[in-house]
């Protein structure tokens, strides 16, 4: 019998591997690979309208829109990834950086706050909830994408 610590370590590594696979899909703009680990009854809160998406089929549309609007040179990085994982539920949080090259040089940098919740379903980790956000400037009531973590 494995110790609870060993199971947590294995679960944490499985989540980290899943996040790494997702990041590869983002870099290659592969919608199917990005969606591979989402549960059918997924619920997400995204920065893109609609702000609440129920079901992985609906969230697939967000990915299609995002990837089709990306510059081919747009970068995406995950910073400060923290994973908490048990035997059948897990979550991770991170601060993610998007870099977009500007015409004439330089780049625009945007930061996102991301929390992802997982559940082990039929032996496989599936994303059941995701929340992507940016801080809000209370004076302008607009999202702040250029915050510094």
C-alpha positions as a printed NumPy array, in Angstrom:
array([[  0.   ,   0.   ,   0.   ],
       [  1.298,   3.441,  -0.95 ],
       [  1.532,   6.185,   1.612],
       [ -0.855,   9.168,   1.303],
       [  2.172,  11.389,   0.661],
       [  3.234,   9.256,  -2.323],
       [ -0.3  ,   9.374,  -3.757],
       [ -0.405,  13.155,  -3.413],
       [  2.987,  13.465,  -5.074],
       [  1.832,  11.268,  -7.962],
       [ -1.42 ,  13.209,  -8.317],
       [  0.43 ,  16.521,  -8.214],
       [  2.816,  15.354, -10.946],
       [ -0.107,  14.155, -13.065],
       [ -1.693,  17.619, -12.795],
       [  1.615,  19.319, -13.654],
       [  1.945,  17.037, -16.699],
       [ -1.609,  17.879, -17.76 ],
       [ -0.863,  21.619, -17.446],
       [  2.308,  21.142, -19.52 ],
       [  0.291,  19.332, -22.238],
       [ -2.245,  22.166, -22.219],
       [  0.529,  24.758, -22.586],
       [  1.932,  22.891, -25.603],
       [ -1.557,  23.003, -27.157],
       [ -1.738,  26.761, -26.566],
       [  1.656,  27.262, -28.216],
       [  0.573,  25.275, -31.297],
       [ -3.016,  26.695, -31.293],
       [ -4.419,  23.138, -31.202],
       [ -8.031,  23.401, -29.997],
       [ -8.536,  19.625, -29.743],
       [ -5.391,  19.163, -27.639],
       [ -6.301,  22.133, -25.415],
       [ -9.763,  20.667, -24.811],
       [ -8.602,  17.051, -24.36 ],
       [ -8.763,  17.141, -20.566],
       [-12.041,  19.035, -20.063],
       [-15.049,  17.245, -18.56 ],
       [-18.303,  17.474, -20.561],
       [-20.043,  19.199, -17.615],
       [-17.248,  21.766, -17.199],
       [-18.12 ,  25.259, -15.913],
       [-15.82 ,  28.175, -16.607],
       [-15.538,  31.89 , -15.981],
       [-13.41 ,  33.446, -18.68 ],
       [-12.307,  36.916, -19.678],
       [-14.019,  36.427, -23.058],
       [-17.785,  36.731, -23.458],
       [-19.787,  34.899, -22.433],
       [-18.228,  35.239, -19.012],
       [-19.826,  31.981, -17.81 ],
       [-19.604,  28.903, -19.991],
       [-21.371,  25.654, -19.098],
       [-20.156,  22.551, -20.916],
       [-16.902,  21.81 , -22.68 ],
       [-18.527,  22.229, -26.114],
       [-19.255,  25.867, -25.317],
       [-15.748,  26.418, -24.007],
       [-14.33 ,  24.975, -27.228],
       [-15.822,  28.036, -28.964],
       [-13.816,  30.319, -26.653],
       [-10.631,  28.496, -27.624],
       [-11.45 ,  28.771, -31.34 ],
       [-12.034,  32.509, -30.978],
       [ -8.887,  33.013, -28.896],
       [ -6.595,  31.026, -31.175],
       [ -7.973,  32.618, -34.354],
       [ -7.304,  36.095, -32.934],
       [ -3.732,  35.33 , -31.791],
       [ -0.688,  36.669, -33.535],
       [  1.484,  33.764, -34.756],
       [  4.272,  35.163, -32.562],
       [  2.14 ,  35.61 , -29.452],
       [  3.712,  34.032, -26.385],
       [  2.071,  32.413, -23.362],
       [  3.863,  31.557, -20.117],
       [  2.716,  30.128, -16.804],
       [  4.265,  31.677, -13.691],
       [  3.954,  30.819, -10.003],
       [  2.166,  27.519, -10.685],
       [  0.894,  26.036,  -7.433],
       [ -0.749,  22.601,  -7.405],
       [ -2.745,  21.021,  -4.595],
       [ -3.834,  17.469,  -5.36 ],
       [ -5.552,  14.666,  -3.514],
       [ -6.67 ,  11.259,  -4.707],
       [ -9.653,  12.455,  -6.752],
       [ -9.766,  16.271,  -6.668],
       [ -7.094,  18.869,  -7.332],
       [ -6.657,  22.5  ,  -8.162],
       [ -3.913,  24.726,  -9.443],
       [ -3.443,  28.45 ,  -9.62 ],
       [ -1.011,  30.604, -11.519],
       [ -0.269,  34.01 , -12.922],
       [ -0.031,  33.723, -16.702],
       [  1.758,  36.09 , -19.073],
       [  0.73 ,  36.777, -22.666],
       [  3.169,  38.651, -24.89 ],
       [  2.067,  40.095, -28.217],
       [  4.618,  41.603, -30.627],
       [  3.794,  45.157, -31.726],
       [  4.203,  46.47 , -35.243],
       [  7.374,  48.54 , -35.255],
       [  8.944,  46.626, -32.369],
       [  8.378,  45.954, -28.735],
       [  5.601,  43.911, -27.261],
       [  2.386,  44.244, -25.311],
       [  2.367,  42.277, -22.075],
       [ -0.85 ,  41.074, -20.439],
       [ -1.169,  39.127, -17.189],
       [ -4.023,  36.837, -16.163],
       [ -4.94 ,  35.17 , -12.88 ],
       [ -5.956,  31.553, -13.442],
       [ -7.45 ,  28.884, -11.177],
       [ -8.257,  25.417, -12.536],
       [-10.103,  22.651, -10.655],
       [ -9.781,  18.971, -11.569],
       [-11.664,  15.808, -10.701],
       [-10.564,  12.254, -11.378],
       [-13.303,  10.731, -13.539],
       [-13.03 ,   7.083, -14.61 ],
       [ -9.351,   7.131, -13.64 ],
       [ -8.402,  10.266, -15.591],
       [ -8.001,  13.857, -14.429],
       [-10.562,  16.173, -16.024],
       [-10.925,  19.941, -15.767],
       [-14.292,  20.639, -14.144],
       [-13.908,  24.354, -13.437],
       [-11.695,  27.186, -14.618],
       [-11.613,  30.826, -13.608],
       [ -9.592,  33.387, -15.581],
       [ -9.552,  36.991, -14.409],
       [ -7.738,  40.29 , -14.241],
       [ -7.888,  42.906, -11.5  ],
       [-10.347,  45.767, -11.958],
       [ -9.383,  49.422, -11.658],
       [-12.164,  50.658,  -9.374],
       [-12.006,  54.234, -10.729],
       [-12.323,  53.329, -14.411],
       [-14.147,  50.016, -13.836],
       [-11.954,  48.445, -16.522],
       [ -9.826,  45.333, -16.394],
       [ -6.131,  45.818, -15.715],
       [ -4.119,  43.519, -17.968],
       [ -0.729,  45.114, -17.418],
       [ -0.48 ,  44.539, -13.648],
       [  2.863,  43.336, -12.36 ],
       [  2.77 ,  40.165, -10.274]])
